[in-house]
Amino acid sequence: MSEKSEKNQAGNASEYVDFSRHDQSGNFLSHFEYGVPAGLVQPDNNVLSLEESGDISGMFMLDDRLLLGYDIIWKSYHPEFVAAGYKRSSSSFPMAIWDAKTGEKLLTLKGFHTGSPRGAKKLDENRLITWARDFRVFLWDMETGEPLAAFTSPVHLDEKGYAIVSSRNGEDYSADDWVAYMEGRGAPGFNVTHYMQPVPAGEQLKYGPFEGHEGKGTTIRRYELDIAKHIDHRDLLLRLQDLEGAEAGYSTPFRMEDGRFGIGGATYGTWEQVFVWDGVKDLIILFPKRLYVDCEIVGEIAPNTVRIDEGSEIYVFKDI
């Protein structure tokens, strides 16, 4: 990154930005410290500083002129955040649109996802969709930033008719495919419920259920494993594909008394959520306040009750 430190284009910013300590993902540059502007590498290898971008941690190009920047908002699972309908009251923004040619911030979206964003696509000049690891899909007005509609992630089937549980489902859709899906003319959608514990051993918050589309002419085959056999996380990961990389390699599966499956990353690379799935399309996502490398997913300790230990902090999700 050192070659970029002397080639900054400040855009409409008033001061020089040293990008030599930024992390690079594709053409996007971000800094681990909040408040440090993000940058976009231009075709001539100069770096364009993005206006008011000190909170963003990732971005998606929407076309050759516009980009969507976002903040991974795992830090915001607080009661007032949920009570406000997932609308952040602080000055920070979770998702906004920039001009990729000038660096100007054009629009802040009035709402955000509760999981790491997976993708974004313009449907036309006025509408944008985003999808994320909370298994929700939002439709936005690109003039006002207001949310127009909300859906859940589509269910994709493998060659045997089993569901593939991944928030990346749909990332290869065209704009017309997404319109068909939102109108109920495409794949079925997951039924999704979020449970959160902002404080260890504290109040449990529930958001949802969010009902997914039934789908047109689609039959989902129920995924089951021999109850007498130990669950191999590699078998379950063929279905629950939302766990990736180190998170998948160190994942811990568990079985619920009613036949549902649970899994989450349990050590290096862990994310801040654990999945419980019925083998078809009902999906529960558990959000503890935080998980680190030494967390232990204990599993079901009583009917419909799941325990997750994070060192001395204990999270018990009940009635899930």
Stockholm file with secondary structure:
# STOCKHOLM 1.0

chainA/1-320         MSEKSEKNQAGNASEYVDFSRHDQSGNFLSHFEYGVPAGLVQPDNNVLSLEESGDISGMFMLDDRLLLGYDIIWKSYHPEFVAAGYKRSSSSFPMAIWDAKTGEKLLTLKGFHTGSPRGAKKLDENRLITWARDFRVFLWDMETGEPLAAFTSPVHLDEKGYAIVSSRNGEDYSADDWVAYMEGRGAPGFNVTHYMQPVPAGEQLKYGPFEGHEGKGTTIRRYELDIAKHIDHRDLLLRLQDLEGAEAGYSTPFRMEDGRFGIGGATYGTWEQVFVWDGVKDLIILFPKRLYVDCEIVGEIAPNTVRIDEGSEIYVFKDI
#=GR chainA/1-320 SS CGGGTTCEECTTCSSCCCCTTSEEETTEEECSSTTSCCEEECTTSCEEECTTCTTCCEEEECSSSEEEEECCCGGGCCHHHHHTTSCCCSSCCSEEEEETTTCCEEEECSCCCSSCEEEEEESSSSEEEEEETTSEEEEEETTTCCEEEEEECBCEECTTSBEEBCTTTTTTCCHHHHHHHHTTSSCCBCEEEEEEESSTTSCCEEEEEECCCCCSSCCCBCCCCCTTSCCCHHHHHTTBTTCCHHHHHTEEEEECTTSCEEEEECSTTCCSCEEEECSSSEEEEEEESCCCTTEEEEEEEETTEEEEEETTEEEEECCC
#=GC SS_cons         CGGGTTCEECTTCSSCCCCTTSEEETTEEECSSTTSCCEEECTTSCEEECTTCTTCCEEEECSSSEEEEECCCGGGCCHHHHHTTSCCCSSCCSEEEEETTTCCEEEECSCCCSSCEEEEEESSSSEEEEEETTSEEEEEETTTCCEEEEEECBCEECTTSBEEBCTTTTTTCCHHHHHHHHTTSSCCBCEEEEEEESSTTSCCEEEEEECCCCCSSCCCBCCCCCTTSCCCHHHHHTTBTTCCHHHHHTEEEEECTTSCEEEEECSTTCCSCEEEECSSSEEEEEEESCCCTTEEEEEEEETTEEEEEETTEEEEECCC
//
